[in-house]
């Protein structure tokens, strides 16, 4: 196995390209914390790697990484909040 530190990068494109669970687990190994949550009726898992300072949100219903970003805050894969109405969120 390749240690997570080998992947440490400031290159968001690398992390944004991670979509499969296999690739995600190669990058974070067992070093990440895991938090299951529901958002807009769907189930997700938030993985946070303190070594990488990266979060990965997995849509549990389809088994894919849907969002990755710096920091540990639990965010959403949805571009809009459930009650948000705007030009971008009808």
C-alpha positions in Angstrom: 0.0 0.0 0.0 1.1 3.5 -0.7 1.0 5.8 2.4 -1.4 8.8 2.3 1.5 11.2 2.6 2.7 10.0 -0.8 -0.4 11.6 -2.3 -0.2 14.8 -0.3 -0.6 17.5 -2.9 -1.9 21.0 -3.3 -3.3 19.8 -6.7 -7.0 19.9 -6.3 -7.4 18.4 -9.8 -5.8 15.1 -8.5 -8.3 14.9 -5.6 -11.3 16.0 -7.7 -10.5 13.1 -10.1 -11.2 10.6 -7.3 -14.6 9.0 -8.0 -14.4 5.3 -7.1 -14.2 3.9 -3.6 -11.2 1.8 -4.5 -9.2 4.9 -5.5 -10.4 6.8 -2.4 -9.4 4.0 0.0 -5.9 3.8 -1.7 -5.4 7.5 -1.0 -6.8 7.7 2.5 -6.1 4.1 3.7 -7.4 3.6 7.3 -6.2 7.1 8.5 -9.5 8.9 7.8 -12.4 9.5 10.2 -15.8 8.5 8.9 -19.2 10.1 9.5 -22.5 8.9 8.0 -25.2 11.5 7.4 -28.4 12.2 5.5 -28.9 15.2 3.2 -32.1 15.9 1.3 -33.3 12.3 1.9 -30.1 10.6 0.6 -27.4 8.8 2.6 -23.8 9.9 2.5 -20.5 9.2 4.2 -18.0 12.0 5.0 -14.4 10.9 5.2 -11.7 13.2 6.5 -8.0 12.6 6.2 -6.2 14.8 8.8 -2.9 13.9 7.1 -4.1 15.3 3.8 -6.4 17.9 5.3 -9.0 16.8 2.8 -12.7 15.7 3.0 -14.3 13.3 0.7 -18.1 12.9 0.5 -19.4 9.6 -0.8 -23.0 9.1 -2.1 -23.8 5.8 -0.4 -26.7 5.2 -2.8 -24.4 5.0 -5.9 -21.1 4.3 -4.2 -19.2 7.2 -5.7 -17.2 10.1 -4.4 -19.3 13.2 -5.2 -17.3 16.0 -3.6 -13.8 16.5 -2.3 -12.4 19.7 -0.7 -9.9 21.0 1.8 -10.8 21.0 5.5 -12.9 18.9 7.9 -16.3 20.6 7.7 -19.1 18.3 6.5 -20.5 19.9 3.3 -23.0 18.7 0.7 -22.9 17.2 -2.7 -25.9 19.3 -3.6 -25.3 22.7 -5.0 -28.4 24.1 -3.2 -29.8 23.7 0.3 -33.1 21.9 0.4 -35.1 25.1 1.0 -33.0 27.4 -1.1 -34.7 29.2 -4.0 -32.7 31.4 -6.4 -31.8 31.7 -10.1 -29.3 28.8 -9.7 -31.7 26.8 -7.4 -35.2 26.8 -8.8 
